Amino acid sequence: MENQSEIAMRALKENLMRSIFRFKKVGVAVPQGESGGELEDLDISPSELFCMKSFSENSLESEKNVCSTDMQNLLYITKPAISRILTSLEEKGYVEREINKRNRRKLTVTLTDKGAETLRRAEKKVDEALSEVIRRFGESETLQFIEIFNRFADIADEVSGKFLQTNHGQLKKS
């Protein structure tokens, strides 16, 4: 038989999971593209938008280009996931992948004219949505939320890393 403390903890965990899924569904206040919403008419997802913004300053002549590995780290995604995003952006005509003229071992991702225009329009929509969220929530509470959420994410990453190491170790023993 569960005591009040155990029941409360179970309810807290269930509510936390619901909030995490809801937060993911909301798209962190970014108008959604793939599953419907304001970015849909631009044919772009929030991840694609973030990548396009990061690649917007790239040029074939530069040594300081953002590369796909940088994007993996910024978006916390895997190499196959970033590859899918780049392939999708390329198929839509938003980016081009070319060999860097200064370092032929590097591949440079640049925006096409169509990509630059789509980025400009998408950034405007996202900026309007985020401004409205900040206006309603308040600047102070938004800053507190960012700080708390980042702390939560750091702890969750640490815990899940330990969990994966433990489970990986158990799998090796089997």
Backbone as a printed PyTorch tensor [residue, N CA C, xyz], in Angstrom:
tensor([[[  0.8370,  -1.1850,   0.0000],
         [  0.0000,   0.0000,   0.0000],
         [  0.8830,   1.2490,   0.0000]],

        [[  0.5790,   2.1570,  -0.9100],
         [  1.3700,   3.3820,  -1.0190],
         [  0.9690,   4.3810,   0.0630]],

        [[  1.9980,   5.0740,   0.5680],
         [  1.6800,   6.1390,   1.5130],
         [  1.4900,   7.4610,   0.7570]],

        [[  1.0810,   8.4890,   1.4480],
         [  0.7900,   9.7900,   0.8310],
         [  1.9970,  10.3460,   0.0840]],

        [[  3.1640,  10.1740,   0.6250],
         [  4.3880,  10.6890,   0.0040],
         [  4.6600,   9.9940,  -1.3350]],

        [[  4.4850,   8.6850,  -1.3670],
         [  4.6900,   7.9320,  -2.6130],
         [  3.6580,   8.3070,  -3.6670]],

        [[  2.4030,   8.4930,  -3.2400],
         [  1.3350,   8.8960,  -4.1630],
         [  1.6290,  10.2830,  -4.7300]],

        [[  2.0530,  11.1890,  -3.8720],
         [  2.3840,  12.5500,  -4.3110],
         [  3.5660,  12.5350,  -5.2900]],

        [[  4.5770,  11.7050,  -5.0140],
         [  5.7420,  11.6240,  -5.8930],
         [  5.3550,  11.0500,  -7.2490]],

        [[  4.5100,  10.0250,  -7.2630],
         [  4.0570,   9.4310,  -8.5250],
         [  3.2820,  10.4770,  -9.3410]],

        [[  2.4160,  11.2360,  -8.6790],
         [  1.6360,  12.2840,  -9.3550],
         [  2.5690,  13.3730,  -9.8980]],

        [[  3.5740,  13.7370,  -9.1210],
         [  4.5430,  14.7410,  -9.5640],
         [  5.2780,  14.2640, -10.8180]],

        [[  5.6960,  13.0060, -10.8230],
         [  6.3950,  12.4440, -11.9860],
         [  5.4900,  12.4170, -13.2150]],

        [[  4.2310,  12.0330, -13.0340],
         [  3.2850,  11.9930, -14.1530],
         [  3.0430,  13.4000, -14.7070]],

        [[  2.8850,  14.3670, -13.8170],
         [  2.6810,  15.7510, -14.2520],
         [  3.9210,  16.3070, -14.9510]],

        [[  5.0900,  15.9390, -14.4560],
         [  6.3310,  16.3730, -15.0950],
         [  6.4200,  15.8220, -16.5150]],

        [[  6.1180,  14.5400, -16.6890],
         [  6.1580,  13.9420, -18.0280],
         [  5.1490,  14.6230, -18.9590]],

        [[  3.9510,  14.8720, -18.4690],
         [  2.9350,  15.5630, -19.2780],
         [  3.4360,  16.9480, -19.6910]],

        [[  4.0470,  17.6570, -18.7580],
         [  4.5630,  19.0010, -19.0530],
         [  5.6710,  18.9500, -20.0900]],

        [[  6.5380,  17.9460, -19.9810],
         [  7.6280,  17.8090, -20.9580],
         [  7.0470,  17.5570, -22.3440]],

        [[  6.0790,  16.6500, -22.4400],
         [  5.4590,  16.3730, -23.7380],
         [  4.7050,  17.6000, -24.2600]],

        [[  4.0360,  18.2970, -23.3730],
         [  3.3080,  19.5000, -23.7900],
         [  4.2810,  20.5630, -24.2730]],

        [[  5.3810,  20.7260, -23.5580],
         [  6.3940,  21.7130, -23.9460],
         [  6.9360,  21.3810, -25.3310]],

        [[  7.1880,  20.1050, -25.5660],
         [  7.6800,  19.6800, -26.8710],
         [  6.6260,  19.9340, -27.9510]],

        [[  5.3600,  19.6390, -27.6320],
         [  4.2720,  19.8410, -28.5880],
         [  4.1050,  21.3100, -28.9500]],

        [[  4.2180,  22.1740, -27.9550],
         [  4.0720,  23.6080, -28.1870],
         [  5.1900,  24.1060, -29.0910]],

        [[  6.3030,  23.4060, -29.0970],
         [  7.4110,  23.8120, -29.9490],
         [  8.1500,  24.9990, -29.3910]],

        [[  8.1400,  25.1270, -28.0910],
         [  8.8230,  26.2050, -27.4070],
         [  8.4180,  27.5560, -28.0060]],

        [[  7.1180,  27.6940, -28.2390],
         [  6.5280,  28.9430, -28.7380],
         [  6.9500,  29.2880, -30.1560]],

        [[  7.5210,  28.3250, -30.8620],
         [  7.9020,  28.5580, -32.2450],
         [  6.7800,  28.0300, -33.1260]],

        [[  6.2710,  28.8460, -34.0320],
         [  5.2180,  28.3450, -34.9100],
         [  5.6960,  27.1060, -35.6550]],

        [[  4.8970,  26.0510, -35.6210],
         [  5.3030,  24.7740, -36.1930],
         [  5.1500,  24.7340, -37.7030]],

        [[  5.9880,  23.9510, -38.3480],
         [  5.9230,  23.7790, -39.7820],
         [  5.4390,  22.4110, -40.1780]],

        [[  6.1020,  21.3660, -39.7340],
         [  5.8010,  20.0130, -40.1860],
         [  4.4260,  19.5440, -39.7530]],

        [[  4.0110,  19.8700, -38.5510],
         [  2.7480,  19.3490, -38.0290],
         [  1.6220,  20.3740, -38.0980]],

        [[  1.8310,  21.4230, -38.8320],
         [  0.7960,  22.4390, -38.9720],
         [  1.1880,  23.7100, -38.2640]],

        [[  0.6010,  24.8040, -38.6740],
         [  0.8730,  26.0690, -38.0210],
         [  1.4200,  27.0900, -38.9880]],

        [[  1.9300,  28.1650, -38.4160],
         [  2.3200,  29.3210, -39.2090],
         [  3.4970,  29.0970, -40.1500]],

        [[  4.3950,  28.1960, -39.8260],
         [  5.5480,  27.9830, -40.7000],
         [  5.2320,  27.0240, -41.8460]],

        [[  4.0680,  26.4010, -41.7800],
         [  3.7260,  25.4070, -42.7920],
         [  3.7130,  26.0000, -44.2000]],

        [[  3.1830,  27.2060, -44.3400],
         [  3.1380,  27.8140, -45.6700],
         [  4.5340,  28.1120, -46.2070]],

        [[  5.5250,  28.1280, -45.3320],
         [  6.9110,  28.3290, -45.7540],
         [  7.6290,  27.0050, -45.9760]],

        [[  6.9710,  25.8860, -45.6540],
         [  7.5440,  24.5500, -45.8220],
         [  8.8590,  24.4120, -45.0670]],

        [[  8.8200,  24.7390, -43.7660],
         [ 10.0360,  24.6840, -42.9510],
         [  9.6710,  24.3080, -41.5150]],

        [[ 10.5140,  23.4790, -40.9130],
         [ 10.3270,  23.0990, -39.5080],
         [ 11.2040,  23.9970, -38.6360]],

        [[ 10.9360,  24.0440, -37.3210],
         [ 11.7930,  24.8390, -36.4390],
         [ 13.2680,  24.4250, -36.4970]],

        [[ 13.5490,  23.1280, -36.6000],
         [ 14.9490,  22.6780, -36.6920],
         [ 15.5900,  23.1630, -37.9870]],

        [[ 14.8330,  23.0870, -39.0780],
         [ 15.3460,  23.5660, -40.3640],
         [ 15.5950,  25.0740, -40.3110]],

        [[ 14.6810,  25.7850, -39.6770],
         [ 14.8350,  27.2370, -39.5330],
         [ 16.1110,  27.5710, -38.7670]],

        [[ 16.3300,  26.8680, -37.6600],
         [ 17.5310,  27.1240, -36.8560],
         [ 18.7960,  26.8490, -37.6670]],

        [[ 18.7920,  25.7620, -38.4260],
         [ 19.9510,  25.4400, -39.2680],
         [ 20.1720,  26.5230, -40.3200]],

        [[ 19.0950,  26.9310, -40.9810],
         [ 19.2200,  27.9560, -42.0220],
         [ 19.7820,  29.2470, -41.4430]],

        [[ 19.3070,  29.6270, -40.2670],
         [ 19.8180,  30.8430, -39.6310],
         [ 21.3110,  30.7140, -39.3500]],

        [[ 21.7130,  29.5570, -38.8650],
         [ 23.1310,  29.3370, -38.5560],
         [ 24.0000,  29.3310, -39.8060]],

        [[ 23.4520,  28.8170, -40.9200],
         [ 24.2180,  28.7510, -42.1650],
         [ 24.1520,  30.0490, -42.9630]],

        [[ 23.3380,  31.0040, -42.5370],
         [ 23.0940,  32.2070, -43.3420],
         [ 24.3420,  33.0550, -43.5710]],

        [[ 25.3070,  32.9870, -42.6930],
         [ 26.5330,  33.7810, -42.8540],
         [ 27.6460,  33.0140, -43.5710]],

        [[ 27.4150,  31.7460, -43.8920],
         [ 28.4370,  30.9350, -44.5530],
         [ 28.7160,  31.4370, -45.9630]],

        [[ 29.9780,  31.2640, -46.3910],
         [ 30.3470,  31.5360, -47.7790],
         [ 31.4380,  30.5490, -48.1820]],

        [[ 31.5580,  30.3080, -49.4700],
         [ 32.5450,  29.3400, -49.9570],
         [ 33.9720,  29.7910, -49.6960]],

        [[ 34.1770,  31.0710, -49.4930],
         [ 35.5300,  31.6030, -49.3020],
         [ 35.9510,  31.6620, -47.8340]],

        [[ 35.0180,  31.5290, -46.9230],
         [ 35.2980,  31.7460, -45.5020],
         [ 35.9160,  30.5160, -44.8400]],

        [[ 36.7430,  30.7860, -43.8530],
         [ 37.3160,  29.7340, -43.0050],
         [ 36.4610,  29.5230, -41.7540]],

        [[ 35.5480,  30.4500, -41.4760],
         [ 34.7850,  30.4300, -40.2170],
         [ 33.3290,  30.0320, -40.4360]],

        [[ 33.0880,  29.1000, -41.3020],
         [ 31.7310,  28.6580, -41.5820],
         [ 31.2010,  27.7320, -40.4910]],

        [[ 29.8950,  27.7900, -40.2820],
         [ 29.2160,  26.8350, -39.4160],
         [ 29.0980,  25.5420, -40.2110]],

        [[ 29.4530,  24.4220, -39.5890],
         [ 29.3830,  23.1360, -40.2830],
         [ 28.3200,  22.2520, -39.6400]],

        [[ 28.0810,  21.1020, -40.2370],
         [ 27.0300,  20.2140, -39.7240],
         [ 27.3450,  19.7200, -38.3090]],

        [[ 28.6150,  19.5430, -37.9870],
         [ 28.9820,  19.1260, -36.6250],
         [ 28.6020,  20.2130, -35.6180]],

        [[ 28.7970,  21.4730, -35.9910],
         [ 28.3790,  22.5790, -35.1230],
         [ 26.8750,  22.5070, -34.8800]],

        [[ 26.1180,  22.2090, -35.9360],
         [ 24.6690,  22.1420, -35.8290],
         [ 24.2360,  20.9890, -34.9210]],

        [[ 24.9280,  19.8610, -35.0130],
         [ 24.6170,  18.7280, -34.1370],
         [ 24.7070,  19.1700, -32.6790]],

        [[ 25.7780,  19.8920, -32.3480],
         [ 25.9960,  20.3240, -30.9710],
         [ 24.9900,  21.3920, -30.5440]],

        [[ 24.6550,  22.3080, -31.4390],
         [ 23.7150,  23.3750, -31.1030],
         [ 22.2930,  22.8610, -30.9170]],

        [[ 21.8950,  21.8860, -31.7170],
         [ 20.5340,  21.3580, -31.6660],
         [ 20.4060,  20.1060, -30.8020]],

        [[ 21.5390,  19.6000, -30.3050],
         [ 21.5330,  18.3780, -29.4960],
         [ 20.9070,  17.2160, -30.2730]],

        [[ 21.3520,  17.0310, -31.5030],
         [ 20.8260,  15.9510, -32.3380],
         [ 21.9770,  15.1260, -32.9030]],

        [[ 21.6460,  13.9930, -33.4700],
         [ 22.6450,  13.0650, -33.9890],
         [ 23.0910,  13.4540, -35.4000]],

        [[ 24.1750,  12.8440, -35.8400],
         [ 24.6780,  13.0780, -37.1920],
         [ 23.6440,  12.6820, -38.2550]],

        [[ 22.9670,  11.5170, -38.1170],
         [ 21.9310,  11.1840, -39.0990],
         [ 20.7780,  12.2010, -39.1220]],

        [[ 20.4310,  12.7460, -37.9570],
         [ 19.3380,  13.7280, -37.9010],
         [ 19.7180,  15.0070, -38.6330]],

        [[ 20.9420,  15.4790, -38.4370],
         [ 21.3670,  16.7000, -39.1290],
         [ 21.4690,  16.4260, -40.6290]],

        [[ 21.8650,  15.2360, -40.9860],
         [ 21.9430,  14.8650, -42.3970],
         [ 20.5570,  14.8970, -43.0400]],

        [[ 19.5430,  14.3870, -42.3180],
         [ 18.1640,  14.4200, -42.8310],
         [ 17.6860,  15.8560, -43.0030]],

        [[ 18.0060,  16.7160, -42.0430],
         [ 17.6010,  18.1220, -42.1280],
         [ 18.2420,  18.7760, -43.3450]],

        [[ 19.5520,  18.5540, -43.5260],
         [ 20.2520,  19.1520, -44.6670],
         [ 19.7080,  18.6300, -45.9900]],

        [[ 19.4310,  17.3450, -46.0540],
         [ 18.8740,  16.7660, -47.2730],
         [ 17.5110,  17.3860, -47.5760]],

        [[ 16.6860,  17.5400, -46.5560],
         [ 15.3720,  18.1540, -46.7270],
         [ 15.4960,  19.5920, -47.2120]],

        [[ 16.3890,  20.3590, -46.5870],
         [ 16.5920,  21.7550, -46.9960],
         [ 17.1140,  21.8530, -48.4250]],

        [[ 17.9790,  20.9220, -48.7900],
         [ 18.5290,  20.9030, -50.1400],
         [ 17.4370,  20.5560, -51.1580]],

        [[ 16.6070,  19.5640, -50.8430],
         [ 15.5170,  19.1680, -51.7410],
         [ 14.5060,  20.2920, -51.9400]],

        [[ 14.3130,  21.1140, -50.9210],
         [ 13.3780,  22.2390, -51.0130],
         [ 13.9930,  23.4330, -51.7450]],

        [[ 15.2880,  23.3470, -52.0120],
         [ 15.9610,  24.4370, -52.7090],
         [ 16.3820,  25.5790, -51.8040]],

        [[ 16.4820,  25.3270, -50.4880],
         [ 16.8370,  26.3770, -49.5350],
         [ 18.3380,  26.4840, -49.2820]],

        [[ 19.0660,  25.3700, -49.4300],
         [ 20.5170,  25.3830, -49.2080],
         [ 21.2240,  24.6080, -50.3150]],

        [[ 22.5300,  24.8810, -50.4190],
         [ 23.4000,  24.1150, -51.3160],
         [ 24.5930,  23.6500, -50.5040]],

        [[ 25.0540,  22.4430, -50.7960],
         [ 26.2780,  21.9180, -50.1640],
         [ 27.3460,  21.9000, -51.2450]],

        [[ 28.4440,  22.5680, -50.9530],
         [ 29.5330,  22.6550, -51.9210],
         [ 30.8690,  22.4980, -51.2140]],

        [[ 31.8870,  22.1430, -51.9720],
         [ 33.2340,  22.0130, -51.4210],
         [ 33.7960,  23.4040, -51.1800]],

        [[ 34.3610,  23.6100, -49.9870],
         [ 34.9400,  24.8940, -49.6200],
         [ 36.1560,  25.1810, -50.4850]],

        [[ 36.2400,  26.3880, -51.0340],
         [ 37.3370,  26.7500, -51.9290],
         [ 38.6680,  26.8940, -51.2110]],

        [[ 38.6460,  27.2350, -49.9310],
         [ 39.8890,  27.4010, -49.1630],
         [ 40.3870,  26.0860, -48.5620]],

        [[ 39.4560,  25.1790, -48.2990],
         [ 39.8190,  23.8980, -47.7100],
         [ 38.9440,  22.8210, -48.3660]],

        [[ 39.4910,  22.1520, -49.3560],
         [ 38.7190,  21.2200, -50.1780],
         [ 38.2340,  19.9930, -49.3940]],

        [[ 38.7320,  19.8010, -48.1690],
         [ 38.2610,  18.6880, -47.3460],
         [ 36.9510,  19.0240, -46.6420]],

        [[ 36.5670,  20.3060, -46.6480],
         [ 35.3600,  20.7410, -45.9470],
         [ 34.2190,  20.9770, -46.9200]],

        [[ 33.0390,  20.6350, -46.4440],
         [ 31.8140,  20.8910, -47.1890],
         [ 31.1580,  22.1290, -46.5800]],

        [[ 30.7800,  23.0720, -47.4150],
         [ 30.1630,  24.2950, -46.9320],
         [ 28.6880,  24.3200, -47.3260]],

        [[ 27.8460,  24.6390, -46.3580],
         [ 26.4140,  24.7660, -46.5990],
         [ 26.0980,  26.2530, -46.6930]],

        [[ 25.5000,  26.6620, -47.8220],
         [ 25.1220,  28.0590, -48.0160],
         [ 23.6420,  28.1430, -48.3830]],

        [[ 23.0400,  29.2780, -48.0770],
         [ 21.6470,  29.5010, -48.4330],
         [ 21.5280,  29.8970, -49.8970]],

        [[ 20.4770,  29.4380, -50.5330],
         [ 20.1440,  29.9010, -51.8740],
         [ 19.3410,  31.1980, -51.7080]],

        [[ 19.0520,  31.8800, -52.7980],
         [ 18.2090,  33.0760, -52.7300],
         [ 16.8320,  32.7220, -52.1670]],

        [[ 16.2980,  31.5860, -52.6060],
         [ 14.9940,  31.1090, -52.1030],
         [ 15.0970,  30.8480, -50.5950]],

        [[ 16.1900,  30.2500, -50.1550],
         [ 16.3930,  29.9760, -48.7360],
         [ 16.5050,  31.2540, -47.9220]],

        [[ 17.2120,  32.2480, -48.4510],
         [ 17.3730,  33.5170, -47.7410],
         [ 16.0250,  34.2210, -47.5750]],

        [[ 15.1950,  34.1830, -48.6160],
         [ 13.8610,  34.8100, -48.5390],
         [ 12.9720,  34.0470, -47.5590]],

        [[ 13.0100,  32.7350, -47.6010],
         [ 12.2160,  31.9220, -46.6720],
         [ 12.6690,  32.1750, -45.2420]],

        [[ 13.9680,  32.2390, -45.0290],
         [ 14.5100,  32.5160, -43.6970],
         [ 14.0170,  33.8700, -43.1960]],

        [[ 14.0690,  34.8780, -44.0330],
         [ 13.6240,  36.2190, -43.6350],
         [ 12.1580,  36.1880, -43.2020]],

        [[ 11.3080,  35.5440, -43.9810],
         [  9.8750,  35.4710, -43.6660],
         [  9.6250,  34.6450, -42.3940]],

        [[ 10.3220,  33.5210, -42.2570],
         [ 10.1420,  32.6570, -41.0840],
         [ 10.6210,  33.3450, -39.8140]],

        [[ 11.7570,  34.0250, -39.8920],
         [ 12.2750,  34.7330, -38.7180],
         [ 11.2850,  35.7990, -38.2460]],

        [[ 10.6310,  36.4550, -39.1810],
         [  9.6400,  37.4720, -38.8270],
         [  8.4870,  36.8360, -38.0600]],

        [[  7.9860,  35.7000, -38.5340],
         [  6.8820,  35.0060, -37.8590],
         [  7.3010,  34.5290, -36.4660]],

        [[  8.4760,  33.9460, -36.3620],
         [  8.9570,  33.4440, -35.0760],
         [  9.1750,  34.6040, -34.1090]],

        [[  9.7520,  35.6960, -34.6070],
         [  9.9960,  36.8610, -33.7640],
         [  8.6820,  37.4020, -33.2020]],

        [[  7.6610,  37.4710, -34.0450],
         [  6.3510,  37.9440, -33.5860],
         [  5.7760,  37.0160, -32.5190]],

        [[  5.8700,  35.6950, -32.7320],
         [  5.3390,  34.7320, -31.7680],
         [  6.0850,  34.8120, -30.4380]],

        [[  7.4100,  34.8610, -30.4910],
         [  8.1920,  34.9290, -29.2540],
         [  7.9590,  36.2440, -28.5250]],

        [[  7.8170,  37.3320, -29.2570],
         [  7.5280,  38.6260, -28.6270],
         [  6.2130,  38.5810, -27.8730]],

        [[  5.2170,  37.9310, -28.4660],
         [  3.9110,  37.8180, -27.8130],
         [  4.0020,  36.9490, -26.5530]],

        [[  4.7400,  35.8520, -26.6280],
         [  4.9040,  34.9950, -25.4420],
         [  5.6010,  35.7770, -24.3310]],

        [[  6.6690,  36.4850, -24.6620],
         [  7.4050,  37.2660, -23.6520],
         [  6.5190,  38.3720, -23.0950]],

        [[  5.7450,  39.0270, -23.9590],
         [  4.8490,  40.0900, -23.5070],
         [  3.8450,  39.5370, -22.4920]],

        [[  3.2530,  38.3790, -22.8040],
         [  2.2440,  37.7990, -21.9140],
         [  2.8360,  37.2210, -20.6360]],

        [[  3.9890,  36.5840, -20.7670],
         [  4.6060,  35.9150, -19.6190],
         [  5.3810,  36.9040, -18.7640]],

        [[  5.9370,  37.9330, -19.3920],
         [  6.7460,  38.9340, -18.6970],
         [  8.2250,  38.6460, -18.8740]],

        [[  9.0010,  39.7170, -19.0020],
         [ 10.4500,  39.5540, -19.2150],
         [ 11.1240,  38.8670, -18.0400]],

        [[ 10.7800,  39.2910, -16.8420],
         [ 11.4010,  38.7170, -15.6450],
         [ 11.0990,  37.2250, -15.5240]],

        [[  9.8280,  36.8560, -15.7050],
         [  9.4660,  35.4430, -15.6020],
         [ 10.0630,  34.6360, -16.7520]],

        [[ 10.1900,  35.2370, -17.9180],
         [ 10.8220,  34.5470, -19.0460],
         [ 12.2800,  34.2490, -18.7290]],

        [[ 12.9740,  35.2260, -18.1640],
         [ 14.3730,  34.9950, -17.7760],
         [ 14.4790,  33.9140, -16.7100]],

        [[ 13.5790,  33.9380, -15.7390],
         [ 13.5670,  32.9030, -14.6990],
         [ 13.2900,  31.5400, -15.3100]],

        [[ 12.3320,  31.4940, -16.2290],
         [ 11.9970,  30.2350, -16.8900],
         [ 13.2080,  29.6770, -17.6340]],

        [[ 13.9060,  30.5190, -18.3750],
         [ 15.0840,  30.0810, -19.1250],
         [ 16.1270,  29.5090, -18.1830]],

        [[ 16.3780,  30.2150, -17.0970],
         [ 17.3700,  29.7520, -16.1200],
         [ 16.9570,  28.4160, -15.5070]],

        [[ 15.7090,  28.3100, -15.0970],
         [ 15.2210,  27.0740, -14.4770],
         [ 15.1920,  25.9350, -15.4890]],

        [[ 14.7030,  26.2120, -16.6960],
         [ 14.6400,  25.1650, -17.7060],
         [ 16.0370,  24.6520, -18.0560]],

        [[ 17.0070,  25.5610, -18.2310],
         [ 18.3730,  25.1310, -18.5520],
         [ 18.9750,  24.3110, -17.4160]],

        [[ 18.6980,  24.7000, -16.1980],
         [ 19.1690,  23.9150, -15.0490],
         [ 18.5210,  22.5330, -15.0660]],

        [[ 17.2190,  22.4860, -15.3250],
         [ 16.4960,  21.2210, -15.4190],
         [ 17.0930,  20.3460, -16.5270]],

        [[ 17.3250,  20.9340, -17.6990],
         [ 17.8760,  20.1830, -18.8320],
         [ 19.2700,  19.6500, -18.5140]],

        [[ 20.1010,  20.4600, -17.8500],
         [ 21.4450,  20.0100, -17.4670],
         [ 21.3710,  18.8070, -16.5290]],

        [[ 20.4900,  18.8870, -15.5340],
         [ 20.3400,  17.7790, -14.5860],
         [ 19.7970,  16.5450, -15.3030]],

        [[ 18.7910,  16.7360, -16.1600],
         [ 18.2170,  15.6050, -16.8960],
         [ 19.2670,  14.9590, -17.8020]],

        [[ 20.0930,  15.7680, -18.4680],
         [ 21.1780,  15.2280, -19.3000],
         [ 22.1480,  14.4080, -18.4630]],

        [[ 22.5020,  14.9500, -17.3060],
         [ 23.4290,  14.2460, -16.4200],
         [ 22.8370,  12.9220, -15.9460]],

        [[ 21.5950,  12.9510, -15.5190],
         [ 20.9360,  11.7380, -15.0340],
         [ 20.7850,  10.7270, -16.1650]],

        [[ 20.3420,  11.1720, -17.3420],
         [ 20.1680,  10.2310, -18.4520],
         [ 21.5140,   9.6880, -18.9090]],

        [[ 22.5690,  10.4820, -18.8340],
         [ 23.9040,   9.9930, -19.1750],
         [ 24.3500,   8.8970, -18.2290]],

        [[ 24.1010,   9.0920, -16.9480],
         [ 24.4280,   8.0660, -15.9570],
         [ 23.5770,   6.8250, -16.1850]],

        [[ 22.2930,   7.0290, -16.5020],
         [ 21.3880,   5.9220, -16.7590],
         [ 21.8690,   5.1120, -17.9580]],

        [[ 22.2770,   5.8010, -19.0210],
         [ 22.7550,   5.1080, -20.2180],
         [ 24.0460,   4.3560, -19.9360]],

        [[ 24.9440,   4.9630, -19.1530],
         [ 26.1890,   4.2950, -18.8140],
         [ 25.9110,   3.0350, -17.9980]],

        [[ 25.0070,   3.1440, -17.0360],
         [ 24.6530,   1.9890, -16.2050],
         [ 24.0460,   0.8820, -17.0510]],

        [[ 23.0830,   1.2190, -17.8930],
         [ 22.4320,   0.2240, -18.7260],
         [ 23.3990,  -0.3620, -19.7600]],

        [[ 24.2710,   0.4910, -20.3040],
         [ 25.2490,   0.0210, -21.2660],
         [ 26.1810,  -0.9870, -20.6060]],

        [[ 26.5910,  -0.6720, -19.3640],
         [ 27.4550,  -1.5850, -18.6310],
         [ 26.7680,  -2.9040, -18.3760]],

        [[ 25.4840,  -2.8790, -18.0650],
         [ 24.7230,  -4.1070, -17.8420],
         [ 24.5930,  -4.9100, -19.1240]],

        [[ 24.4210,  -4.2000, -20.2250],
         [ 24.2970,  -4.9020, -21.5120],
         [ 25.6040,  -5.6200, -21.8750]],

        [[ 26.7230,  -5.0120, -21.5430],
         [ 28.0140,  -5.6250, -21.8460],
         [ 28.2020,  -6.9200, -21.0660]],

        [[ 27.7130,  -6.9440, -19.8170],
         [ 27.8990,  -8.1110, -18.9710],
         [ 27.0840,  -9.2940, -19.4650]],

        [[ 25.9660,  -9.0400, -20.1230],
         [ 25.0690, -10.1070, -20.5520],
         [ 25.7040, -10.9810, -21.5980]]])
